[in-house]
């Protein structure tokens, strides 16, 4: 019996264990011979490895082996970014192990270090700048407005008689948004076996509320595509946002927390407050990013000391201004401290997804370390350490499809 990577599976191999997707749906029973169509289905649903009855001559996992030097560097980097996390926790211990393996196979930039040549402000004496929230709430501050079509979508989605065609007509007013939604729908993120070539068809298959929520989340992020690249790597920021949303959706589906699409959007928008701070307080926040990159402190911690508020406070205000669902705003607001949320499980999903995305270096939103872990909140999700590797493997596999969008400039 042996484990075979999906790219090395040959027709006629016989399964020694059932193959299931992330939601534990059976794809093919053990004892069945694998055919070409099965391999295609496995890939669609994010399966990366299967167990077969005979050990392959060339273990496909050998391709993932690394030299001791690679493993040593990956271990050092992983230990550094998990420095504020209790890695004795079983779930975090398993994530560290997975992260080391992932990082040893992925080219990474060295983690920034303070070598003494950069002046670090004494943050303990830093003044609290509480006026930031006041400025944001001032009528003089022009916060980004959601596109008109999103308001139209909100009206339609609240209509119990709304049709797929009605939703499609609104989305199609923005060809670029329609094209982006179709790319997402046709990616391994959803895993349909046939190509979906129209928004109305996507609505029929996925649902009116789900497509509307997805359109809102994507539209919201695209409002910030013009932030100067010198301040933050926008593509990397978007990648981290999509990775967090993707993992949140998978965790929600795994634990049957409904609706999973709203958890995807909560993950997608979890750091949107940082984009507002970069847009309206460019000098202060870019300085803060520099300090965070050169210190041992997490950016989330420094925000309160330097700005008098955190990006989560800004995000909550923005999402409420946009009149998005209160449950979405609450989940985003509490994603760093989910135990305090009204719905602890939903906030814990985004909290854990954010930690996983940071731990695996899936994009970056300005943090130089994994955020502190709320073990009590995550415990309510009942995620076993043995579940984590499957979730991570499938998330990384599916993110490859979304990565192509960033390369093509799809968020523009």
C-alpha positions, 0 to 999 in steps of 0.5 A, a space after each residue: 500500500 502506498 501514497 501516490 501524488 495525483 499527477 503520478 496516478 496511472 489508470 488501473 491502480 486500485 484504491 486502498 482507501 476511499 477518496 473524499 473531498 474536503 466535505 467528506 463527500 465520497 468521490 471513489 470507494 476503496 477497491 475500485 480501479 482508477 480511470 482517467 475520468 476519476 483523476 479528472 474528478 479528483 483534481 477538480 475537487 482538490 485531491 492531491 494524493 490517493 492511497 493505492 494497493 501497491 507501492 509505486 516504484 518511484 514514490 511521488 512524494 520523493 519529488 517533494 523531498 528537500 535537502 537538509 539545508 532547505 529544511 534548516 532554513 525553512 525551520 528557522 523561518 517558520 520558527 521566526 514567524 510563529 514566535 508569538 504563538 504557543 506552538 505546544 498547542 496540538 493544532 499549532 504544532 501541526 501547522 508548524 510542521 506543515 509550514 516547514 514542509 511547504 516553505 522548504 518547497 517554496 522559494 521565499 524572501 528572507 524575513 526582515 530583521 533589525 540589524 541595528 542599522 534602523 532606528 526603532 521608535 520606543 513604542 511604549 512612549 508613543 502617543 495615542 492618536 485617537 483622532 484617526 477614527 474621528 477623521 474617518 467619521 468626518 463628513 470631509 473624509 470621502 470613504 470609498 463607495 461600493 459601485 452602484 451595481 452592488 447597491 442594485 444587487 443588494 436590492 435584488 437579493 432581498 427580493 424573494 422573487 429575484 431571478 438568475 437573469 435579474 442578477 446576471 443583468 446587473 453583474 453584466 453591467 461591469 464586463 470586468 467584474 463578470 469576467 472575474 466572477 466567471 474565472 472564480 466560478 470556473 476555477 478549482 475553487 468551485 470544481 464544476 466538471 463543465 465550464 460555466 460560461 454565463 453569470 445566469 448559469 453560475 447563479 443557478 448552480 451556486 445561488 443568488 445570495 452566494 453570487 451576490 456576496 462574492 460580487 460584493 467582496 471582489 468589488 470591495 477589494 478592487 476599489 483599492 487596486 490603485 494604492 501605490 506599490 511602494 507602500 505595499 505589494 498590492 498583488 501580495 495583499 490580494 493574494 493573502 486576502 484570497 488565501 484567507 477567504 479560500 481557507 475560511 470557506 474550506 473550514 466552514 464547509 468542513 464544519 458545515 458552517 453556513 453560508 460558506 460564501 459569506 465566510 469566504 468574503 469575510 476572509 477576503 475583506 478581513 484586512 480591508 481596514 489596512 487599505 483604508 489606513 494606507 489610503 487616508 493616512 499614508 504617511 503614518 501607516 507606511 511609517 508603521 509598516 516600516 517599524 513593524 518590519 524591523 521589530 519583534 512586534 506584530 503589526 496588529 499590536 503596533 496599530 493601537 500604540 501608534 494610531 489609537 485604533 486598529 485596522 479592525 476598527 476601521 474595517 467595521 466602520 467601513 463595512 457598516 457604512 456600506 450597509 453590509 450584513 452585520 454578521 460579516 462586519 462582526 466577523 471581520 472586526 473580531 478576527 484577531 480576538 474571536 472569543 469576543 465575537 457574537 458568533 465565536 465560530 464564524 470569527 474563529 474560522 477567519 481567525 484560523 484561516 488568517 493564521 494558516 495563510 500567514 504561516 504558509 506565506 500565502 501573500 502578505 498584508 504587512 504582518 511580519 509574523 503569525 498573529 496571536 492564536 485564540 485557542 479557546 475560540 478555535 477549540 469550538 470548531 473542533 478541528 483535529 490536527 489530523 484534518 489540517 494537512 488535508 485542508 492546507 493541501 487542498 487550499 494550496 492546490 486551489 490557490 494556484 488557480 486563483 494565482 493565475 488571476 493576479 498574474 493576468 491582472 484580473 483585479 484591475 
